[in-house]
C-alpha cells in the first residue's frame, strides 16, 4: 500500500502579545489590587483588635472611677454613688479623631474581678486611688492593685499586655507647698504608700508565708506578679510587668469643663487626657 502523505502539522507558538491583551492585563491588575486591599484591611483590623480599644477604670470603691467616666464622656461631673455594676461609654478626646470605650469596673471585693472579662479588649488599665485617704487604707488598696498586676503578668505571651497607669485622684483635697503642686504631692504620696505595702506583700510571699488579704472578704493570697529586676525591694520603676505611669487627677463635684483661649480643655483631668491621646493614637 502506498504511503499516504501526512499533513504538515506545525506546533502553534503562542505569541505573548496574544496572551497579555489589554483586557487580560486590566483584569490581572484589578485582581492583584483587590488582593492587596483585602490583606491590608485584614491586617489593620487584626492590629486594631490586638492593641485593644478600651480603657478600664479599676480601683477601690469611692476612689472616683465613675466620676472620671462621666467627666470624660459628658464634659461635666455628675453626682454618683458606689457602683455595683459595670458602666461604659464611648469617649472622643477633643484633639483626637479616634473614639474609644471607657469601662468602669466596680471596686467591691465580690465583683471587682470582673475586669478580667475585659482584658482582651483593653489597651490600658487605669487604677484609681484616692490620694487623700491612701495613707489610711494603704494595705487594702495595695491588695487590690496586687490582684490587677498579677492578672496582667499572667496573660499568655500570645496576648498583648495592656499598659498600666495609676491615677492619684482627688489631688484637689491636698494643700500645695512651696516646693510642690497638689498633683505632684498626690503622685508622690500614692507611689510611696503603694510601694511600701506591695513590698510587704512581695517579701511575705517570697518567704513562703501567705499574705493576709485585707479586703472585705478576708482569706489568704499567695499570688505573684510583683517581681522586679534585680530581685530587690519592690519599685514600680523596676517592675518586670512593664512601665507604670502615674498621673495626678482631680474632678471637683459639679465641676464643668473650662476652655482656655487656645480652645484646650482645662480641668483636673487635663494631664490624663494628654496621656490618653498618646496611648490611643
Secondary structure, DSSP 8 states (H G I E B T S, - for coil): ---------------HHHHS-HHHHHHHHHHHHHHHHHHHHHHHHHHHHHH--EEEEEESTTSSHHHHHHHHHHSB-------SS-EEEEEE-TT-S-EEEEEE----TTTGGGGGGGGGGEEEEEEEEETTTHHHHHHHHHHHHHHHHHHHHTS-TTS---EEEEEEE-GGGS---SS--HHHHHHHHHHHHHHHHHHHHHHHHHTT--EE--STT--EE------BGGG-S--GGGBTT--EEEEE----TT-B-EE-TTS-EESTTHHHHHHHHHHT-
